[in-house]
Amino acid sequence: MATNLGDLLDSARHENFVGRRQELAGFDAALAGGACRIMFVHGPGGIGKTTLLLEFRNRSRAAGRPVVLLEGREIDPSPDGFRAALGGPVPAGTVLLVDEYEQLAPVDGWLRQEFVPALPADVVIVLAGRDPPTAVWRTDPGWRRVVAIHRLDHFDPADSSELLARAGIAPEVRPRLVTLGRGHPLAMALLADTAATGTVPDRLADLPDLVSALLESLLRGAPGDPHVAGLATCAKAWLTTEDLLREVVGTDAPAVWAWLEQRPFVSRGTRGLWPHDLAREVLDAEFERRSPDRYKALHRIIHNHVVAGLRAATGLERQLLAQHLTFLHRHSPLTSVFYTLRTQGSAAVVPARPDEHEAAVALIERFDGPADAELLRAWLAEQPATLSVVRTTGGLAATAYHVMHPTGSGLEERDPVVAAVLAHVAREGPVRPGEQVDIARFFTGAREGHRDLYAVLAGSVSSLVEWVSRPLAWSFVVITDAGFWGPFFEYLAFGTLLDLDVGGVRHVVYGNDWRRFPVDTWLDLMNEREHSGGTGPPPTSLLRPPPLDRARFAAAVRSALSDLHRPDRLAASPLAGTALAGAVPGGLRACLDGAIALLRDEPLRRVLNRTFVRPAPTQEAAAEVLGLPFSTYRRHLAKACDQLTDLLWAVEIGEIRLPAGGHRLTTDRSGD
């Protein structure tokens, strides 16, 4: 008897399962103690691998076996990542099902040589993926005895017709659908879904056209606009969560989530939903063609959701969110990085352990020379926390190191690149109190140096995390292979700021002053470039005036308070070109009002209210209304202006964010 909704779903899947008799027989034999305890199930996308695994799970539970179902795309392809996904030792009698096994190709050797041989003898394993198993699984005498390999193919006409019958399709319609679907399980499921609405396509030349036509019908059959928006979200986002849906469709999110789960081309993992790759591409193109404005607005919602998560996240969660953000820019020069790397090894950028420092130094020495290697060793002695690495089963695949200024270290002068960068900062836009400079000083990959995709990964992810989560004045990236990296930085709108020689190696430095081109504005431009494919420097219309120093900022705050009820004069304030103007909806006036309301000292807040927000005719009159001697009022006013200026300065340099509508300040992260 079903005890929860999941049981009902499993029961419905079991009742509608068709075909795959040979695979089911082999699995049942394994459960019964047969010689073959490991099954490889492989075939192209949409051929029914996941559906078969879910049926295996049902049969395992019916046999009283504990079951673990893992999704390859949600696991970092490393031994540590696989163990973490399991959550603990594998008990005797367990059935271990792994979907999307092609995503775990980098640990195939480790699984075969170490992990699987150590499991209890009665454990049953099914590995399902697009690719057939590697040769060793098929040729080694020991593995040949315990491994069964099944290539999933299209359904035959009888199984296709049975699938349609179980979906409730009328008998007179089935022969035509069987002919149109050609036995492809995903196509047949989509045809059944479409036919249930009374629509049968007349002519389908091949599978992409088939899916396109079916999705067209599916959109017309969606229960309402929220469901269409949810489908668009699922196509656009790397992973769709109910939290993300709530930002798109509001209170309809639970219903839309439940509807999406039932779509035959949508899969569910522990972290969220995603569509079949072919369905994703067709859906995404269709939504962009039909409503480009709504498509861009959806892109913005997903983007903001991911950035907010990235700013709040810690540890490996940051890497996952960085991958989400990169996926939104999959038409950029960074297109292939994450997806190519999934076939090569771990795609996690993580903080380095102390025992990895020398390996990182060795990589830098190999590709950038002994001068840079010695400088990295010196920096690590002073700032060890800013070294990131990518690990694979073969060792350290890439490394990236950031220098965060101010450091208080003499290395700022000893390192010629850092010294040149800081000289540029002093000349072009000096750092103000509380601001930081991020210099991505060293990064490289073990195979191809700066051109290594792991180097692109390490440099991109570590930089993205710093840019989005720290209160930065400037960011710089130091490159020793400008020929390869130039298009990346053209796309990112980072300018070439310096070109210098260190130890006979050319170093090109790209950078951006975030005070003139703020990170949120930069992210907006990146969103636009995802659609337009643009490149080059940012439009001058997006740039702010040169930043105010602390003294001029304080004077501008006092002047703006006096002009609080003069919109024309407030618009001409030097603060109109600062971060304050965009700190909250409503512009500079709303920012000043909001900051005053957030002062913790109530007497000081009342003084500012009576002097500027709801001003008395004169300061003397304000003091009288407040019941204060005039001298006391003047002291309170000076102190209140100082505290307000301190608060607004923290907003200006990025240390805190003013709430858009609440009453709680948000402190920006400075890294973990």
C-alpha positions as CSV (number, residue, x, y, z in Angstrom):
1,M,0.0,0.0,0.0
2,A,1.3,3.5,-0.9
3,T,2.3,5.5,2.1
4,N,3.2,8.7,0.4
5,L,3.1,10.5,-2.9
6,G,6.4,9.1,-4.0
7,D,5.0,5.6,-3.6
8,L,2.0,6.5,-5.8
9,L,4.4,7.9,-8.4
10,D,6.4,4.7,-8.4
11,S,3.3,2.6,-8.6
12,A,2.1,4.6,-11.6
13,R,5.5,4.3,-13.3
14,H,5.5,0.5,-12.7
15,E,2.0,0.1,-14.1
16,N,2.9,2.0,-17.3
17,F,6.3,0.4,-17.8
18,V,6.7,-1.5,-21.1
19,G,9.4,-3.5,-22.9
20,R,13.0,-4.1,-21.8
21,R,12.3,-7.8,-21.1
22,Q,15.9,-8.9,-21.5
23,E,17.1,-6.2,-19.1
24,L,14.5,-7.0,-16.6
25,A,15.3,-10.7,-16.7
26,G,19.0,-10.0,-16.2
27,F,18.3,-7.7,-13.3
28,D,15.9,-10.1,-11.6
29,A,18.6,-12.8,-11.9
30,A,21.1,-10.5,-10.2
31,L,18.7,-9.9,-7.3
32,A,18.2,-13.6,-7.0
33,G,22.0,-14.1,-6.6
34,G,23.0,-14.8,-10.2
35,A,26.6,-14.5,-11.3
36,C,26.3,-11.1,-13.0
37,R,26.1,-8.5,-10.3
38,I,27.0,-5.4,-12.4
39,M,24.9,-4.2,-15.3
40,F,25.9,-1.6,-17.8
41,V,22.9,0.0,-19.5
42,H,23.8,2.4,-22.3
43,G,22.1,4.2,-25.2
44,P,21.4,7.7,-26.6
45,G,19.5,10.4,-24.8
46,G,15.8,9.9,-24.4
47,I,16.1,6.1,-25.0
48,G,14.6,5.2,-21.6
49,K,17.6,4.6,-19.3
50,T,16.2,6.6,-16.4
51,T,12.8,5.0,-16.8
52,L,14.4,1.5,-16.6
53,L,16.4,2.5,-13.5
54,L,13.2,3.6,-11.8
55,E,11.7,0.2,-12.6
56,F,14.8,-1.5,-11.2
57,R,14.3,0.5,-8.0
58,N,10.7,-0.7,-7.8
59,R,11.7,-4.3,-8.2
60,S,14.5,-3.9,-5.6
61,R,12.1,-2.5,-3.0
62,A,9.6,-5.3,-3.7
63,A,12.5,-7.8,-3.1
64,G,13.2,-6.1,0.2
65,R,16.5,-4.7,-0.9
66,P,17.9,-1.2,0.2
67,V,18.3,1.0,-2.8
68,V,20.5,4.0,-3.6
69,L,19.8,6.0,-6.8
70,L,22.5,8.5,-7.8
71,E,22.5,11.1,-10.6
72,G,25.8,11.5,-12.3
73,R,25.3,15.1,-13.1
74,E,24.9,16.0,-9.4
75,I,28.2,14.3,-8.4
76,D,31.6,15.8,-8.6
77,P,33.5,13.2,-10.7
78,S,36.1,12.5,-8.1
79,P,36.5,9.8,-5.4
80,D,35.6,12.2,-2.7
81,G,32.6,13.5,-4.6
82,F,31.3,10.0,-5.2
83,R,31.7,9.0,-1.5
84,A,29.9,12.2,-0.5
85,A,27.0,11.4,-2.8
86,L,26.7,8.0,-1.2
87,G,26.6,9.5,2.3
88,G,28.2,6.6,4.0
89,P,29.3,2.9,3.6
90,V,27.3,0.6,1.3
91,P,25.6,-2.1,3.4
92,A,25.3,-5.7,2.3
93,G,22.4,-6.4,0.0
94,T,22.2,-2.9,-1.4
95,V,21.2,-2.1,-5.0
96,L,23.2,0.8,-6.3
97,L,21.8,2.5,-9.3
98,V,23.8,5.3,-11.1
99,D,22.2,7.3,-13.8
100,E,24.1,9.5,-16.3
101,Y,27.3,7.4,-15.7
102,E,29.0,9.2,-18.6
103,Q,29.3,12.2,-16.3
104,L,31.5,10.1,-14.0
105,A,33.9,8.8,-16.7
106,P,36.9,10.4,-14.9
107,V,36.4,8.0,-11.9
108,D,35.6,4.9,-13.9
109,G,39.0,3.5,-13.2
110,W,38.8,4.2,-9.5
111,L,35.4,2.6,-9.3
112,R,36.6,-0.5,-11.1
113,Q,39.9,-0.9,-9.3
114,E,39.1,0.3,-5.7
115,F,35.5,1.0,-5.0
116,V,33.5,-1.9,-6.5
117,P,35.9,-4.7,-5.4
118,A,35.6,-3.6,-1.8
119,L,31.8,-3.8,-1.7
120,P,29.9,-6.8,-0.2
121,A,29.5,-9.7,-2.6
122,D,25.7,-9.5,-2.7
123,V,25.6,-5.8,-3.8
124,V,24.0,-5.3,-7.2
125,I,25.2,-2.3,-9.3
126,V,23.6,-0.8,-12.4
127,L,25.5,1.9,-14.3
128,A,23.4,3.7,-16.9
129,G,24.9,6.2,-19.4
130,R,25.1,7.2,-23.0
131,D,28.4,5.5,-23.6
132,P,29.3,1.8,-23.6
133,P,31.6,0.6,-20.8
134,T,35.4,1.0,-21.3
135,A,37.2,-2.0,-22.7
136,V,38.6,-3.3,-19.4
137,W,35.0,-4.0,-18.1
138,R,34.5,-6.2,-21.2
139,T,37.9,-7.9,-21.7
140,D,39.2,-8.6,-18.2
141,P,38.4,-12.3,-17.3
142,G,37.3,-11.4,-13.8
143,W,34.9,-8.6,-14.8
144,R,33.5,-10.5,-17.8
145,R,32.1,-13.1,-15.3
146,V,30.2,-10.5,-13.2
147,V,29.3,-7.8,-15.7
148,A,26.4,-7.8,-18.1
149,I,26.2,-5.1,-20.8
150,H,22.9,-4.0,-22.3
151,R,22.5,-1.6,-25.2
152,L,19.1,0.0,-25.1
153,D,17.5,0.4,-28.5
154,H,14.2,1.7,-29.8
155,F,10.9,-0.1,-28.9
156,D,9.5,-2.5,-31.4
157,P,6.0,-1.8,-32.8
158,A,4.4,-4.0,-30.2
159,D,6.0,-2.3,-27.2
160,S,5.3,1.1,-28.8
161,S,1.6,0.3,-29.1
162,E,1.5,-1.0,-25.6
163,L,3.1,2.2,-24.3
164,L,0.3,4.2,-26.0
165,A,-2.4,1.8,-24.7
166,R,-1.2,2.3,-21.1
167,A,-1.2,6.0,-21.7
168,G,-4.9,5.8,-22.5
169,I,-4.6,6.5,-26.3
170,A,-7.5,5.3,-28.4
171,P,-6.8,2.1,-30.4
172,E,-7.6,3.8,-33.8
173,V,-4.9,6.4,-33.2
174,R,-2.1,4.1,-32.1
175,P,-0.9,2.7,-35.4
176,R,-0.3,6.2,-36.8
177,L,1.6,7.3,-33.6
178,V,3.7,4.1,-33.7
179,T,4.7,5.0,-37.3
180,L,5.5,8.6,-36.4
181,G,7.4,7.8,-33.2
182,R,9.5,5.1,-34.8
183,G,9.9,3.5,-31.4
184,H,12.0,6.2,-29.7
185,P,10.8,6.1,-26.1
186,L,11.0,9.8,-25.5
187,A,9.2,10.5,-28.8
188,M,6.5,8.0,-28.0
189,A,6.0,9.5,-24.5
190,L,5.7,13.0,-26.1
191,L,3.3,11.7,-28.8
192,A,1.2,10.0,-26.1
193,D,1.1,13.3,-24.1
194,T,0.1,15.2,-27.3
195,A,-2.5,12.7,-28.4
196,A,-4.2,12.9,-25.0
197,T,-5.0,16.6,-25.9
198,G,-6.6,15.5,-29.2
199,T,-3.7,16.5,-31.4
200,V,-1.9,14.1,-33.8
201,P,0.8,15.6,-36.0
202,D,0.4,14.9,-39.7
203,R,4.0,14.6,-40.8
204,L,7.3,14.3,-38.9
205,A,10.5,13.9,-40.9
206,D,13.0,13.2,-38.1
207,L,13.4,13.3,-34.4
208,P,14.2,17.0,-33.9
209,D,11.1,17.9,-36.0
210,L,9.1,15.5,-34.0
211,V,10.2,17.0,-30.7
212,S,9.6,20.5,-32.0
213,A,6.1,19.7,-33.1
214,L,5.3,17.9,-29.9
215,L,6.6,20.7,-27.7
216,E,4.5,23.2,-29.8
217,S,1.4,21.1,-28.9
218,L,2.6,20.8,-25.3
219,L,2.7,24.5,-24.9
220,R,-0.9,24.8,-26.1
221,G,-1.9,22.2,-23.7
222,A,-0.3,23.7,-20.6
223,P,-2.9,24.4,-17.8
224,G,-2.1,28.1,-17.7
225,D,0.5,30.8,-18.2
226,P,2.4,29.9,-14.9
227,H,3.0,26.4,-16.3
228,V,4.3,27.8,-19.6
229,A,6.6,30.1,-17.6
230,G,7.7,27.2,-15.5
231,L,8.5,25.2,-18.7
232,A,10.5,28.1,-20.0
233,T,12.4,28.3,-16.7
234,C,13.2,24.7,-16.8
235,A,14.6,25.1,-20.3
236,K,16.7,28.2,-19.4
237,A,18.2,27.2,-16.0
238,W,20.8,24.6,-15.5
239,L,18.8,23.2,-12.6
240,T,15.3,24.4,-11.7
241,T,14.3,24.4,-8.0
242,E,10.9,25.3,-6.4
243,D,12.5,28.4,-4.9
244,L,13.5,29.6,-8.4
245,L,10.0,28.8,-9.7
246,R,8.5,30.9,-6.9
247,E,10.4,33.9,-8.2
248,V,9.0,33.3,-11.6
249,V,5.4,32.2,-11.0
250,G,4.8,33.2,-7.3
251,T,2.4,31.1,-5.3
252,D,1.8,28.8,-8.3
253,A,5.2,27.3,-7.8
254,P,4.2,24.1,-6.0
255,A,1.6,23.3,-8.7
256,V,3.9,24.2,-11.5
257,W,6.7,22.0,-10.0
258,A,4.3,19.1,-9.7
259,W,3.3,19.5,-13.3
260,L,6.9,19.8,-14.6
261,E,7.8,16.6,-12.7
262,Q,5.2,14.8,-14.7
263,R,6.5,15.9,-18.1
264,P,8.0,13.0,-19.9
265,F,11.1,14.9,-20.9
266,V,11.9,16.3,-17.4
267,S,14.2,14.5,-15.0
268,R,14.4,15.1,-11.2
269,G,17.5,14.9,-9.0
270,T,18.2,15.8,-5.5
271,R,19.0,19.4,-6.4
272,G,16.2,20.1,-8.9
273,L,14.6,19.5,-12.3
274,W,16.2,19.6,-15.8
275,P,14.8,18.7,-19.2
276,H,16.2,16.2,-21.7
277,D,19.0,17.9,-23.6
278,L,17.1,17.8,-26.9
279,A,13.9,19.1,-25.4
280,R,15.9,21.9,-23.6
281,E,17.4,23.2,-26.9
282,V,14.1,23.1,-28.8
283,L,12.2,24.7,-25.9
284,D,14.8,27.4,-25.4
285,A,14.9,28.4,-29.1
286,E,11.1,28.4,-29.3
287,F,10.7,30.7,-26.3
288,E,13.3,33.1,-27.6
289,R,11.6,33.2,-31.0
290,R,8.1,33.6,-29.7
291,S,8.7,36.3,-27.1
292,P,12.2,37.8,-27.0
293,D,11.2,40.4,-24.4
294,R,9.8,37.9,-22.0
295,Y,12.7,35.6,-22.7
296,K,15.1,38.3,-21.6
297,A,13.1,39.1,-18.5
298,L,13.1,35.4,-17.5
299,H,16.9,35.3,-18.1
300,R,17.2,38.3,-15.6
301,I,15.1,36.5,-12.9
302,I,17.2,33.3,-13.2
303,H,20.4,35.4,-13.2
304,N,19.4,37.4,-10.1
305,H,18.4,34.2,-8.3
306,V,21.8,32.5,-9.1
307,V,23.8,35.6,-8.2
308,A,22.0,36.0,-4.8
309,G,22.7,32.4,-4.1
310,L,26.3,32.8,-5.1
311,R,26.7,35.8,-2.7
312,A,25.2,33.8,0.2
313,A,26.8,30.4,-0.5
314,T,29.9,28.8,1.0
315,G,32.1,25.9,0.1
316,L,31.4,23.7,-2.9
317,E,27.9,25.2,-3.2
318,R,29.6,28.3,-4.7
319,Q,31.2,26.2,-7.4
320,L,27.8,24.8,-8.4
321,L,26.2,28.2,-8.5
322,A,29.1,29.5,-10.6
323,Q,28.4,26.7,-13.0
324,H,24.7,27.8,-13.1
325,L,25.8,31.4,-13.9
326,T,28.2,30.2,-16.6
327,F,25.4,28.1,-18.1
328,L,23.4,31.3,-18.7
329,H,26.3,32.4,-20.9
330,R,26.7,29.2,-22.8
331,H,27.0,31.1,-26.1
332,S,30.1,33.0,-25.0
333,P,33.8,32.1,-25.4
334,L,33.3,30.1,-22.1
335,T,30.8,27.8,-23.7
336,S,32.6,24.5,-23.6
337,V,34.5,24.8,-20.3
338,F,32.2,23.1,-17.8
339,Y,30.8,20.6,-20.2
340,T,34.0,19.5,-21.9
341,L,35.6,19.1,-18.5
342,R,32.9,16.8,-17.2
343,T,34.4,14.2,-19.6
344,Q,37.9,14.8,-18.4
345,G,37.7,15.0,-14.6
346,S,36.4,16.9,-11.6
347,A,34.8,20.2,-12.3
348,A,35.0,21.5,-8.7
349,V,37.2,24.5,-7.8
350,V,38.0,24.2,-4.1
351,P,40.3,25.8,-1.5
352,A,43.8,24.2,-1.6
353,R,45.1,22.2,1.3
354,P,48.5,23.1,2.8
355,D,50.0,20.0,1.4
356,E,49.1,21.1,-2.2
357,H,51.0,24.4,-2.0
358,E,54.2,23.0,-3.4
359,A,52.4,21.2,-6.2
360,A,50.8,24.6,-7.2
361,V,54.2,26.3,-7.1
362,A,55.6,23.5,-9.3
363,L,52.8,24.1,-11.9
364,I,53.6,27.8,-12.0
365,E,57.3,27.2,-12.4
366,R,56.7,24.8,-15.2
367,F,54.6,27.2,-17.3
368,D,55.4,30.7,-16.0
369,G,59.0,30.3,-14.9
370,P,61.0,30.3,-11.7
371,A,60.5,34.0,-11.0
372,D,56.7,33.7,-10.7
373,A,57.0,30.4,-8.9
374,E,59.2,31.9,-6.2
375,L,56.8,34.8,-5.8
376,L,53.8,32.5,-5.5
377,R,55.7,30.6,-2.7
378,A,56.3,33.9,-0.9
379,W,52.7,35.0,-1.3
380,L,51.4,31.6,0.0
381,A,53.4,32.1,3.2
382,E,51.5,35.4,3.8
383,Q,48.1,34.8,2.2
384,P,47.5,31.0,2.0
385,A,43.7,31.2,2.0
386,T,43.3,32.5,-1.5
387,L,44.8,29.6,-3.4
388,S,42.2,27.5,-5.2
389,V,42.7,24.2,-7.0
390,V,41.0,21.6,-9.2
391,R,41.7,18.0,-8.2
392,T,41.4,14.9,-10.4
393,T,42.3,11.3,-9.8
394,G,45.6,12.1,-11.6
395,G,46.5,14.9,-9.1
396,L,46.4,18.6,-9.2
397,A,44.8,19.6,-12.6
398,A,44.9,23.4,-12.1
399,T,45.5,26.2,-9.7
400,A,44.5,29.8,-9.3
401,Y,45.8,32.3,-6.7
402,H,44.4,35.8,-5.8
403,V,46.3,38.6,-4.1
404,M,43.9,40.7,-2.0
405,H,45.1,44.3,-1.4
406,P,45.7,45.9,1.0
407,T,48.0,43.1,2.4
408,G,50.3,45.1,4.6
409,S,53.1,43.0,3.0
410,G,56.4,44.1,1.6
411,L,55.6,41.7,-1.3
412,E,53.4,44.4,-2.7
413,E,56.7,46.1,-3.8
414,R,58.8,43.0,-4.4
415,D,56.3,41.4,-6.8
416,P,56.8,43.5,-10.0
417,V,53.4,42.7,-11.4
418,V,51.5,43.5,-8.1
419,A,53.6,46.7,-7.8
420,A,52.7,47.7,-11.3
421,V,49.0,47.0,-10.7
422,L,49.0,49.0,-7.5
423,A,50.8,51.9,-9.2
424,H,48.1,51.9,-11.9
425,V,45.5,52.0,-9.1
426,A,47.2,54.9,-7.4
427,R,47.4,56.7,-10.7
428,E,44.0,56.0,-12.1
429,G,41.7,55.5,-9.2
430,P,43.2,55.3,-5.7
431,V,41.7,52.9,-3.2
432,R,39.5,54.5,-0.6
433,P,39.2,53.5,3.1
434,G,37.5,50.1,3.4
435,E,38.0,49.1,-0.3
436,Q,39.8,46.1,-1.7
437,V,41.7,45.2,-4.8
438,D,41.6,41.7,-6.2
439,I,44.5,40.5,-8.3
440,A,44.2,37.1,-10.0
441,R,48.0,36.8,-9.9
442,F,48.7,33.2,-10.8
443,F,46.8,30.4,-12.5
444,T,47.6,27.6,-14.8
445,G,46.7,24.0,-15.7
446,A,48.8,20.9,-15.6
447,R,48.4,19.9,-19.3
448,E,48.5,23.1,-21.3
449,G,49.4,26.0,-19.0
450,H,47.1,29.0,-19.4
451,R,45.4,27.3,-22.4
452,D,44.4,24.3,-20.3
453,L,40.6,24.2,-19.9
454,Y,41.2,23.5,-16.2
455,A,43.1,26.8,-16.0
456,V,40.1,28.5,-17.6
457,L,37.9,26.8,-15.1
458,A,40.0,27.6,-12.1
459,G,40.6,31.2,-13.1
460,S,37.0,31.8,-14.1
461,V,35.2,30.3,-11.1
462,S,37.6,31.7,-8.5
463,S,37.4,35.1,-10.1
464,L,33.6,35.1,-10.4
465,V,33.2,34.2,-6.8
466,E,35.5,37.0,-5.7
467,W,33.9,39.6,-8.0
468,V,30.4,38.8,-6.9
469,S,30.9,38.2,-3.2
470,R,33.5,40.8,-2.1
471,P,33.3,44.6,-1.8
472,L,35.9,45.3,-4.5
473,A,37.2,48.6,-5.9
474,W,39.3,47.0,-8.6
475,S,39.8,43.5,-10.1
476,F,42.7,42.5,-12.2
477,V,43.7,39.2,-14.0
478,V,47.3,38.6,-14.9
479,I,47.8,36.6,-18.1
480,T,50.9,35.1,-19.7
481,D,49.1,33.9,-22.9
482,A,47.2,37.0,-24.1
483,G,46.7,35.5,-27.6
484,F,44.5,32.8,-26.1
485,W,42.8,34.8,-23.4
486,G,42.1,38.0,-25.4
487,P,38.6,37.0,-26.7
488,F,37.6,36.0,-23.1
489,F,38.3,39.5,-21.8
490,E,36.9,41.2,-24.8
491,Y,33.6,39.4,-24.0
492,L,34.0,40.3,-20.3
493,A,34.5,44.0,-21.1
494,F,37.8,44.0,-19.2
495,G,40.4,46.4,-20.6
496,T,44.1,45.7,-21.2
497,L,45.7,47.9,-18.6
498,L,49.3,46.8,-18.3
499,D,51.9,44.9,-20.4
500,L,55.2,44.0,-18.6
501,D,58.1,41.5,-18.6
502,V,58.9,39.4,-15.5
503,G,61.8,36.9,-15.7
504,G,61.6,36.9,-19.5
505,V,57.9,36.1,-19.5
506,R,55.4,38.6,-20.9
507,H,52.6,39.4,-18.5
508,V,49.4,41.2,-19.7
509,V,47.1,42.5,-17.1
510,Y,43.3,43.0,-17.7
511,G,41.2,44.9,-15.2
512,N,38.1,46.8,-14.2
513,D,37.3,49.6,-11.8
514,W,34.1,48.4,-10.2
515,R,33.3,51.8,-8.8
516,R,33.0,53.1,-12.4
517,F,31.6,49.9,-13.8
518,P,29.8,48.2,-10.9
519,V,29.4,44.5,-10.7
520,D,25.6,44.6,-11.1
521,T,25.9,46.7,-14.2
522,W,28.6,44.4,-15.5
523,L,26.3,41.4,-14.9
524,D,23.6,43.3,-16.8
525,L,25.9,43.7,-19.7
526,M,26.9,40.0,-19.6
527,N,23.2,39.1,-19.7
528,E,22.8,41.3,-22.8
529,R,25.9,39.7,-24.4
530,E,24.4,36.3,-23.8
531,H,21.6,37.3,-26.2
532,S,23.5,39.6,-28.6
533,G,26.9,38.0,-28.7
534,G,28.5,41.5,-28.2
535,T,32.1,42.0,-27.2
536,G,34.5,44.9,-26.5
537,P,34.7,47.6,-23.8
538,P,31.5,48.7,-21.9
539,P,29.5,51.5,-23.4
540,T,30.4,54.8,-21.9
541,S,26.8,55.3,-20.9
542,L,27.2,52.6,-18.4
543,L,30.2,54.1,-16.7
544,R,30.0,56.2,-13.6
545,P,32.1,59.3,-12.9
546,P,35.4,58.8,-11.1
547,P,34.8,57.8,-7.5
548,L,34.7,60.5,-4.7
549,D,37.3,60.3,-2.0
550,R,36.1,60.1,1.6
551,A,36.2,63.9,2.3
552,R,34.3,64.9,-0.9
553,F,31.8,62.1,-0.2
554,A,31.1,63.4,3.3
555,A,30.6,67.0,1.9
556,A,28.3,65.6,-0.8
557,V,26.2,63.8,1.8
558,R,25.7,66.9,3.8
559,S,24.8,68.9,0.7
560,A,22.3,66.2,-0.5
561,L,20.6,66.2,2.9
562,S,20.0,70.0,2.6
563,D,18.6,69.3,-1.0
564,L,16.4,66.4,0.0
565,H,13.2,68.2,-1.1
566,R,14.8,69.7,-4.2
567,P,14.7,67.0,-6.9
568,D,16.5,69.2,-9.4
569,R,19.4,69.9,-7.1
570,L,19.5,66.4,-5.8
571,A,19.8,65.1,-9.4
572,A,22.9,67.3,-9.8
573,S,24.5,66.0,-6.6
574,P,27.9,64.3,-6.9
575,L,26.3,61.4,-5.2
576,A,24.1,60.8,-8.2
577,G,27.1,59.2,-9.9
578,T,27.9,56.9,-7.0
579,A,26.6,53.5,-5.8
580,L,24.1,55.2,-3.6
581,A,21.9,56.2,-6.6
582,G,21.2,52.6,-7.4
583,A,21.4,51.2,-3.9
584,V,17.6,50.9,-3.5
585,P,14.6,51.4,-5.9
586,G,13.8,55.0,-6.0
587,G,17.3,56.4,-6.4
588,L,19.3,58.7,-4.3
589,R,16.4,60.2,-2.3
590,A,15.1,56.8,-1.4
591,C,18.6,55.7,-0.4
592,L,19.0,58.7,2.0
593,D,15.6,58.2,3.5
594,G,16.2,54.5,4.0
595,A,19.6,55.0,5.5
596,I,18.2,57.6,8.0
597,A,15.5,55.1,9.0
598,L,18.2,52.4,9.7
599,L,20.2,54.5,12.2
600,R,20.1,52.6,15.5
601,D,20.3,55.6,17.7
602,E,16.7,56.9,17.9
603,P,17.6,60.4,19.2
604,L,20.0,60.9,16.3
605,R,17.4,59.5,13.9
606,R,14.8,62.0,15.2
607,V,17.2,64.9,14.7
608,L,17.8,64.0,11.1
609,N,14.1,63.5,10.5
610,R,13.2,66.9,11.9
611,T,16.1,68.7,10.2
612,F,15.9,67.1,6.7
613,V,13.1,64.5,6.2
614,R,10.2,66.5,7.8
615,P,12.1,69.7,8.4
616,A,11.1,72.4,10.8
617,P,11.4,76.0,9.3
618,T,14.7,76.5,11.1
619,Q,17.2,74.6,13.1
620,E,16.1,76.5,16.2
621,A,12.6,75.4,15.5
622,A,13.7,71.8,15.1
623,A,15.5,71.9,18.4
624,E,12.4,73.3,20.1
625,V,10.2,70.6,18.5
626,L,12.6,67.9,19.8
627,G,12.7,69.5,23.2
628,L,16.5,70.0,23.1
629,P,18.7,72.9,24.0
630,F,20.1,74.4,20.8
631,S,23.7,73.5,21.6
632,T,22.7,69.9,22.4
633,Y,20.7,69.8,19.2
634,R,23.8,70.9,17.2
635,R,26.0,68.3,18.8
636,H,23.3,65.6,18.0
637,L,23.0,66.8,14.4
638,A,26.8,66.7,13.8
639,K,27.0,63.2,15.4
640,A,23.9,62.0,13.3
641,C,25.4,63.3,10.1
642,D,28.7,61.5,10.9
643,Q,26.9,58.2,11.6
644,L,24.8,58.6,8.5
645,T,27.9,59.3,6.4
646,D,29.6,56.2,7.8
647,L,26.6,54.1,6.9
648,L,26.4,55.5,3.4
649,W,30.1,55.1,2.9
650,A,29.8,51.4,3.7
651,V,27.2,51.2,1.0
652,E,29.3,53.1,-1.4
653,I,32.3,50.9,-1.1
654,G,30.2,47.7,-1.1
655,E,30.6,46.6,2.5
656,I,26.8,46.6,3.1
657,R,23.6,46.7,1.1
658,L,20.6,48.6,2.0
659,P,17.4,46.6,2.1
660,A,15.0,47.3,-0.7
661,G,11.9,47.3,1.5
662,G,12.8,45.8,4.9
663,H,14.7,47.0,7.9
664,R,17.7,44.8,8.1
665,L,21.1,45.6,6.6
666,T,22.9,43.0,4.5
667,T,26.7,42.7,5.0
668,D,28.5,41.7,1.9
669,R,30.7,38.6,2.2
670,S,34.4,39.0,2.2
671,G,35.2,35.4,1.3
672,D,35.3,32.2,3.4
